[in-house]
Amino acid sequence: MSQLFSLDIQNKRSSERSSSKVGQIGEELAAAFLVRNAYLLVAANFKVPVGRNRVGAPVNGEIDLIAYDEGVLWR
């Protein structure tokens, strides 16, 4: 039983790492696209407080990329 539990934890951690890596690559591609198309990157991974959960703990959101284009901010 403990071997099965151990394998489940390893698989979950592996998939989390792989998902995180895919997200990182996606953000890098999006940033490169924006720069290539003359946008000015203003911020990346900008954390914003959005409220509190049921037990009162603060909840944050994240904006991956914020870019500026001729007087307009894009998020």
Backbone torsions as a table, in degrees:
resi	resn	phi	psi	omega
1	MET	NA	-45.4	-178.5
2	SER	-64.3	-28.5	178.1
3	GLN	-68.6	-40.9	178.3
4	LEU	-63.2	-44.0	179.4
5	PHE	-61.1	-43.2	179.0
6	SER	-61.1	-42.8	179.5
7	LEU	-65.2	-39.9	178.9
8	ASP	-61.9	-41.8	179.3
9	ILE	-64.8	-43.9	179.6
10	GLN	-62.4	-44.1	179.4
11	ASN	-62.7	-41.4	-179.7
12	LYS	-64.9	-45.9	-180.0
13	ARG	-62.9	-40.6	-179.8
14	SER	-63.2	-43.7	-179.2
15	SER	-69.6	-33.6	176.6
16	GLU	-65.3	-42.2	178.5
17	ARG	-63.8	-43.4	-178.1
18	SER	-66.7	-40.2	177.7
19	SER	-65.1	-41.4	178.3
20	SER	-63.1	-40.4	179.5
21	LYS	-65.3	-42.3	178.3
22	VAL	-61.7	-43.2	178.0
23	GLY	-61.9	-41.7	179.2
24	GLN	-63.4	-44.4	178.6
25	ILE	-63.5	-40.9	178.1
26	GLY	-60.9	-43.5	178.0
27	GLU	-63.7	-40.7	179.3
28	GLU	-64.4	-41.2	177.7
29	LEU	-64.8	-41.7	179.5
30	ALA	-64.6	-42.6	178.8
31	ALA	-63.0	-43.6	179.4
32	ALA	-62.4	-41.1	178.2
33	PHE	-60.9	-46.7	-178.7
34	LEU	-62.8	-45.4	179.5
35	VAL	-62.9	-43.6	179.9
36	ARG	-61.5	-27.7	-179.5
37	ASN	-101.5	26.1	171.4
38	ALA	68.9	23.0	172.1
39	TYR	-84.2	149.7	175.3
40	LEU	-100.5	117.5	178.3
41	LEU	-74.0	127.1	-177.0
42	VAL	-99.0	-41.5	-177.7
43	ALA	-156.3	157.1	175.3
44	ALA	-135.3	142.3	178.8
45	ASN	53.9	48.0	-177.9
46	PHE	-79.5	119.5	-177.7
47	LYS	-92.1	136.2	-175.8
48	VAL	-131.7	129.1	174.9
49	PRO	-70.2	132.4	-178.7
50	VAL	-118.8	-1.7	178.0
51	GLY	143.8	-153.6	-179.7
52	ARG	-133.7	150.5	178.1
53	ASN	-84.1	-172.6	-175.6
54	ARG	-61.4	-27.6	-179.2
55	VAL	-98.3	8.4	174.6
56	GLY	89.5	2.7	179.0
57	ALA	-76.2	141.8	179.0
58	PRO	-63.0	142.7	177.7
59	VAL	-118.7	130.4	179.5
60	ASN	-114.4	149.6	171.1
61	GLY	-111.0	169.8	179.5
62	GLU	-137.4	132.8	173.0
63	ILE	-101.2	119.8	-174.6
64	ASP	-65.5	-51.5	-178.4
65	LEU	-137.0	138.5	172.7
66	ILE	-123.3	126.2	-176.6
67	ALA	-129.5	155.5	-177.5
68	TYR	-116.4	133.8	179.8
69	ASP	-140.6	104.1	175.4
70	GLU	45.3	56.3	176.0
71	GLY	87.4	2.9	-179.4
72	VAL	-124.9	129.1	174.2
73	LEU	-89.7	131.3	178.0
74	TRP	-111.6	142.0	176.1
75	ARG	-132.8	NA	NA
